[in-house]
Structure formats: C-alpha cells, structure tokens
Amino acid sequence: MTGPHDSQPPIIVTLQFDPETQAFFETARQTHFPEALNRIPAHLTLFHALPGDAEEMVLGAIARAAARPPFPVVVEALMPLGRGVAYRIASEALLALRAGLADAFREHLTRQDRERFRPHVTIQNKVTPEHARETLARLSTDFRPFSARAEGLQLWHYRGGPWSPLAAIAFSGPAEGRARKSGGPAEGRARR
C-alpha cells in the first residue's frame, strides 16, 4: 500500500482509447469541466495510486496484461456524479483485465482501489448539484450509446496536480473485434 514513506510519486493507471473516442471525451471535458480545475486529460482510471517505489513491478504487470488484443467497449450511458457527470463504460473484457491486475497488485491497493470498479470517464466534476443536473439533462437529449476500442494502458505519476506521463503500453495481441465503431462518438454526443 502506498504510504507517507514512499519516495516516488504514486502511479495512476488509465485505459487508452482509440484516438477518435479520446478526442470526443477530451472535447466534452474541456466543454464541461471547470476550467480552473481541469489540469489532466479525460481518462478512465483503473488504479488511482499504485506505489511509485514499486515502479518496476507495476510496469512488468502492466506489460504482461497488455499482451492481449485491443477490445471493444461500449460508451453505454451518461452517469450522474452528484457534483458532476461521467460517461459509463461497459465491457466484460475491461472488467476481466482490471480484476486480473487488481489480483496482481492486491498487496499494494489503496482503499479506493479495493472498492468496486465502476468504469467511467468523468467530463464534469466539482460543480453545484444543480449545474450537474442541467449538464446531464442537456447531454441526455441526444445521447445514444456507441462502440469504442480499448487500445492499451497508460501510466502516470501523480505529483499533486497535473499528471506526468510514465508509459503508454499498447495492447499487442492479434487483432480481435477490429470492426470500426458503429454509431461512433460524433453520433452519440450532445450537440451544442
């Protein structure tokens, strides 16, 4: 578990989406996240704080997990966060990948990373509940679920504010489910 005596900053692990989907999430985050607080890219967090002092072990486990094909995910719904809004992501392959990594990291997981994994991409946070409800209602008017592709894993150092990139490891197995998006993000987003 990460503690106050770790000399290296904690490691965050996120999912890497195909470029079109990442651009969609990034645009939504730039539009709806309070500008003064928006210091990191749109992301789906798999682990919030793995120990920086175990970087070699973390990189090894991530590299082994990435020896698999890219896989489809579904951006299935908008999700209220109370003081924000997110897109909920559905994928059995993602749940299995995360569960395998959680097992590999079990001795190092923080309380937050031991909680039930609910895959999502936050595009708004730290606003009033009323503002969040308005955003959710506005985006819901023309949202339709769409398919995307998980292409790898990204690792970041948390340094108390913006994240510093550590590594990006692409899924490297044979192609599986490589069909391009059906009803891609351009069709599933709220238009402004």
C-alpha positions in Angstrom: 0.0 0.0 0.0 1.2 3.5 -0.8 2.3 5.3 2.4 3.9 8.5 3.5 7.4 7.0 3.3 7.3 6.3 -0.4 10.0 8.4 -2.1 8.5 8.1 -5.5 5.1 9.6 -6.5 2.2 7.2 -6.8 1.4 5.6 -10.2 -2.0 6.0 -11.8 -3.1 3.5 -14.5 -5.7 4.5 -17.1 -7.2 2.9 -20.2 -6.1 4.2 -23.6 -9.0 4.6 -26.1 -8.8 4.8 -29.9 -8.0 8.4 -30.9 -11.5 9.3 -32.1 -13.1 8.3 -28.8 -10.3 10.0 -26.8 -10.9 13.2 -28.7 -14.6 13.0 -28.0 -14.1 12.6 -24.3 -11.4 15.4 -24.2 -13.8 17.8 -26.0 -16.6 17.0 -23.6 -14.2 17.5 -20.6 -12.9 20.8 -22.0 -16.5 22.0 -22.5 -18.0 21.0 -19.1 -15.2 20.7 -16.5 -14.5 24.0 -14.6 -11.5 25.5 -16.5 -9.5 26.4 -13.4 -9.7 22.8 -12.1 -9.1 21.0 -15.4 -5.5 20.0 -15.2 -5.5 16.4 -16.5 -6.8 14.8 -19.7 -10.1 12.9 -19.9 -9.4 9.4 -18.7 -10.8 6.1 -17.4 -8.9 5.2 -14.2 -8.1 1.6 -13.5 -6.0 2.3 -10.4 -5.7 5.6 -8.6 -2.5 5.1 -6.5 -0.1 2.2 -7.0 3.2 2.6 -5.1 5.8 4.6 -7.0 8.6 2.7 -5.2 7.3 -0.5 -6.9 7.5 1.0 -10.4 9.4 -1.9 -12.0 6.9 -4.4 -10.6 3.9 -2.2 -11.8 5.4 -1.8 -15.3 6.1 -5.6 -15.5 2.5 -6.5 -14.5 1.0 -3.9 -16.9 3.3 -5.2 -19.8 2.1 -8.7 -19.2 -1.6 -7.7 -19.1 -1.1 -5.7 -22.3 -0.1 -8.8 -24.2 -3.6 -9.2 -25.5 -5.6 -7.9 -28.4 -7.4 -4.5 -28.4 -11.0 -4.9 -27.4 -14.4 -3.2 -27.9 -16.0 -1.2 -25.1 -19.4 0.5 -25.2 -20.0 4.0 -24.0 -23.4 3.0 -22.7 -24.9 5.9 -20.7 -24.4 9.2 -19.0 -23.8 8.8 -15.3 -24.7 11.4 -12.6 -21.9 12.0 -10.1 -23.8 14.4 -7.7 -21.5 17.3 -8.4 -20.6 16.2 -12.0 -21.3 14.0 -15.0 -19.5 11.0 -16.5 -19.9 8.5 -19.3 -20.4 4.9 -18.1 -18.3 2.4 -20.0 -19.4 -1.3 -20.4 -17.0 -4.1 -21.3 -16.6 -7.6 -19.9 -13.0 -7.7 -21.2 -12.2 -4.5 -19.3 -13.7 -5.9 -16.1 -11.6 -9.1 -16.5 -8.5 -7.1 -17.3 -8.9 -4.9 -14.3 -9.7 -7.8 -12.0 -6.5 -9.7 -13.1 -4.4 -6.6 -12.5 -6.1 -6.0 -9.1 -5.2 -9.5 -8.1 -1.5 -8.9 -9.2 -1.4 -5.7 -7.2 -3.6 -6.8 -4.2 -0.9 -6.2 -1.6 -0.5 -2.6 -2.9 -4.0 -1.4 -3.4 -5.3 1.6 -1.5 -8.8 1.5 0.0 -10.1 3.4 -3.1 -8.6 0.9 -5.5 -10.1 -2.0 -3.5 -13.6 -0.6 -4.0 -15.9 -2.0 -6.7 -14.7 -0.9 -10.1 -17.2 1.2 -12.0 -15.6 2.1 -15.3 -16.4 5.7 -16.4 -14.9 8.8 -17.9 -15.6 12.0 -15.9 -16.3 15.0 -18.0 -17.6 17.3 -15.3 -16.8 17.5 -11.6 -16.8 20.0 -8.7 -19.8 22.0 -9.8 -23.0 22.6 -8.0 -25.5 19.7 -8.0 -27.9 21.9 -9.9 -25.3 22.7 -12.6 -24.5 18.9 -12.9 -28.2 18.1 -13.3 -28.5 20.7 -16.0 -25.5 19.3 -17.9 -26.8 15.7 -17.5 -30.3 16.8 -18.9 -28.7 18.7 -21.8 -26.4 15.9 -22.8 -29.1 13.2 -22.4 -31.3 14.8 -25.0 -29.4 13.3 -27.9 -27.0 10.8 -26.4 -27.0 7.3 -27.9 -24.7 4.5 -26.8 -21.7 3.9 -29.1 -18.9 1.5 -29.5 -15.2 2.4 -29.0 -12.0 0.4 -28.7 -9.6 0.0 -25.9 -6.1 0.1 -27.3 -3.7 0.0 -24.3 -2.8 1.1 -20.8 -1.3 4.4 -19.8 0.7 5.0 -16.6 1.2 8.4 -14.9 3.0 9.8 -11.9 0.7 11.7 -9.6 2.6 14.8 -8.4 -0.1 16.7 -6.6 -1.7 18.4 -9.6 -1.1 17.7 -13.3 0.0 14.1 -14.0 3.4 13.3 -15.5 3.3 10.6 -18.2 5.3 7.5 -17.2 4.5 5.0 -20.0 1.9 4.0 -22.6 1.7 0.3 -23.4 -0.4 -0.7 -26.4 -2.3 -3.9 -26.4 -0.2 -6.2 -28.6 -2.0 -9.4 -29.2 -3.6 -10.4 -32.6 -6.5 -8.2 -33.7 -9.8 -9.1 -32.2 -13.1 -7.4 -32.8 -11.4 -4.8 -35.0 -14.7 -3.7 -36.6 -14.7 0.1 -36.7 -17.2 1.9 -34.5 -20.9 1.6 -35.1 -22.6 4.9 -34.4 -19.3 6.5 -33.3 -18.9 9.3 -30.9 -19.9 12.0 -33.3 -23.4 10.4 -33.4 -23.6 9.8 -29.7 -22.6 13.1 -28.2 -24.7 16.1 -27.2 -24.6 18.8 -29.9 -24.1 22.4 -28.7 
